[in-house]
Amino acid sequence: MSEDAMRWSGQRTDRVDAGALPGLARLTGLVRSVRTPEFRDVTFHEVLAKSALNHVPADARMLPGEYTINPYRGCTHACQYCFARPTHTRLGLNVAGDFDNEIIVKTNIVEVLRAELARKRKLPPRVAFGTNTDVYQRAEGRYELMPGIIDALAGHRVPFSILTKGPLIRRDLPRLVKASRATTVHLGVSLSLLDEELRQSVEFGTATTTARLATVRAIRDAGLECTVFLSPILPFLSDSASQLEELVAAVASAGATDVLYHSLFLSGGVKDVFFAWLRREYPSLVAEYTKLYSSGSETPYRHSIGERIRPLIAKYGFPEPDETIEDKFALNGRRGQPPPEEPAQAALF
């Protein structure tokens, strides 16, 4: 056994504290919970999934009729505004620290996916990654689930899209180039903050914007198209005329093929998490945000952002953002809304 494997084996726990993790304690597919020094304060809960492909119901608020694959639940990127945080409550975990630090890993997802694809009479018309949590978060560097997933989809010529903040996708670019020869592959990188101090505060587990811009360039150098999601634009923090122009200019210089933009969307428990951060870091803006996100004025604000950023998008030679671009990533114009429900937990693990 390697030194690395021995270190992880030594961190194994044989049971889950039902008081702390009530949802996980009920999962029959839970294999072990693991902590390691490389991931401070993070616990990985390794589970055996019974299914890999998630077919979103036609009446879902987001991605109706689409297919998704979520190798991970929870995300070490720890973005304070992440719209996927409420999904953790389905496991009896909270939307704040648990979402950042209690990560569910479907360790057998590649094998399950291969079996599902082999027995399906009608293959999914498309699979979307990144509609819930980021598949290229730091955990992927340890578990390496995406290479097998990519190969399985490409082997059956199933089109797929990936939206990520993680430069780790660069590891898989040769594999993605090969997949693109067999099927349609759409890649997207999310970034909206050039202010490094602000990025480190509000999404402290993510890679730097410089690293993400380099990722856009690497994708383009590999011969693949890359959409950049300027999302979320934060009111009073990253939405000035100069900030927006600098941002669009930066992604244009990196070689992005097209861009989409979204202003900050807050719902349910996500709003509580974000406002807790805001009170700590920018208390002077609490009143403005309270007004903006409690009086219905968010919609006019979104329109004002569009009026400011669309001329810049045209100025730097990008096509007009529209639903055809969003559709590449199975977003259907609903980015920022809560992700769809997955099947009942008993069917997942």
HUNOR-V216257 format. One record per residue. RES is the residue in three letters. SS is DSSP state (H for helix, E for strand, L for the rest). Layout:
RES:SS
RES:SS
This chain:
MET:L
SER:L
GLU:H
ASP:H
ALA:H
MET:H
ARG:H
TRP:H
SER:H
GLY:H
GLN:L
ARG:E
THR:E
ASP:L
ARG:L
VAL:L
ASP:L
ALA:L
GLY:L
ALA:L
LEU:L
PRO:H
GLY:H
LEU:H
ALA:H
ARG:L
LEU:L
THR:L
GLY:L
LEU:E
VAL:E
ARG:E
SER:E
VAL:E
ARG:L
THR:L
PRO:L
GLU:L
PHE:L
ARG:L
ASP:L
VAL:L
THR:E
PHE:E
HIS:E
GLU:E
VAL:E
LEU:L
ALA:L
LYS:L
SER:L
ALA:L
LEU:L
ASN:E
HIS:E
VAL:L
PRO:L
ALA:L
ASP:L
ALA:L
ARG:L
MET:L
LEU:L
PRO:L
GLY:L
GLU:L
TYR:E
THR:E
ILE:L
ASN:L
PRO:L
TYR:E
ARG:E
GLY:L
CYS:L
THR:L
HIS:L
ALA:L
CYS:L
GLN:L
TYR:L
CYS:L
PHE:L
ALA:L
ARG:H
PRO:H
THR:H
HIS:H
THR:H
ARG:H
LEU:H
GLY:L
LEU:L
ASN:L
VAL:L
ALA:L
GLY:H
ASP:H
PHE:H
ASP:H
ASN:H
GLU:E
ILE:E
ILE:E
VAL:E
LYS:E
THR:L
ASN:L
ILE:H
VAL:H
GLU:H
VAL:H
LEU:H
ARG:H
ALA:H
GLU:H
LEU:H
ALA:H
ARG:H
LYS:L
ARG:L
LYS:L
LEU:L
PRO:L
PRO:L
ARG:L
VAL:E
ALA:E
PHE:E
GLY:L
THR:L
ASN:L
THR:L
ASP:L
VAL:L
TYR:L
GLN:L
ARG:L
ALA:H
GLU:H
GLY:H
ARG:H
TYR:H
GLU:L
LEU:L
MET:H
PRO:H
GLY:H
ILE:H
ILE:H
ASP:H
ALA:H
LEU:H
ALA:H
GLY:H
HIS:L
ARG:L
VAL:L
PRO:L
PHE:E
SER:E
ILE:E
LEU:E
THR:E
LYS:L
GLY:L
PRO:H
LEU:H
ILE:H
ARG:H
ARG:H
ASP:H
LEU:H
PRO:H
ARG:H
LEU:H
VAL:H
LYS:H
ALA:H
SER:H
ARG:L
ALA:L
THR:L
THR:L
VAL:E
HIS:E
LEU:E
GLY:E
VAL:E
SER:E
LEU:L
SER:L
LEU:L
LEU:L
ASP:L
GLU:H
GLU:H
LEU:H
ARG:H
GLN:H
SER:H
VAL:H
GLU:L
PHE:L
GLY:L
THR:L
ALA:L
THR:L
THR:H
THR:H
ALA:H
ARG:H
LEU:H
ALA:H
THR:H
VAL:H
ARG:H
ALA:H
ILE:H
ARG:H
ASP:H
ALA:L
GLY:L
LEU:L
GLU:L
CYS:E
THR:E
VAL:E
PHE:E
LEU:E
SER:E
PRO:E
ILE:E
LEU:L
PRO:L
PHE:L
LEU:L
SER:L
ASP:L
SER:L
ALA:H
SER:H
GLN:H
LEU:H
GLU:H
GLU:H
LEU:H
VAL:H
ALA:H
ALA:H
VAL:H
ALA:H
SER:H
ALA:H
GLY:L
ALA:L
THR:L
ASP:E
VAL:E
LEU:E
TYR:E
HIS:E
SER:E
LEU:L
PHE:L
LEU:L
SER:L
GLY:H
GLY:H
VAL:H
LYS:H
ASP:H
VAL:H
PHE:H
PHE:H
ALA:H
TRP:H
LEU:H
ARG:H
ARG:H
GLU:H
TYR:L
PRO:H
SER:H
LEU:H
VAL:H
ALA:H
GLU:H
TYR:H
THR:H
LYS:H
LEU:H
TYR:L
SER:L
SER:L
GLY:L
SER:L
GLU:H
THR:H
PRO:H
TYR:H
ARG:H
HIS:H
SER:H
ILE:H
GLY:H
GLU:H
ARG:H
ILE:H
ARG:H
PRO:H
LEU:H
ILE:H
ALA:H
LYS:H
TYR:L
GLY:L
PHE:L
PRO:L
GLU:L
PRO:L
ASP:L
GLU:H
THR:H
ILE:H
GLU:H
ASP:H
LYS:H
PHE:L
ALA:L
LEU:L
ASN:L
GLY:L
ARG:L
ARG:L
GLY:L
GLN:L
PRO:L
PRO:L
PRO:L
GLU:L
GLU:L
PRO:L
ALA:L
GLN:H
ALA:H
ALA:H
LEU:H
PHE:L
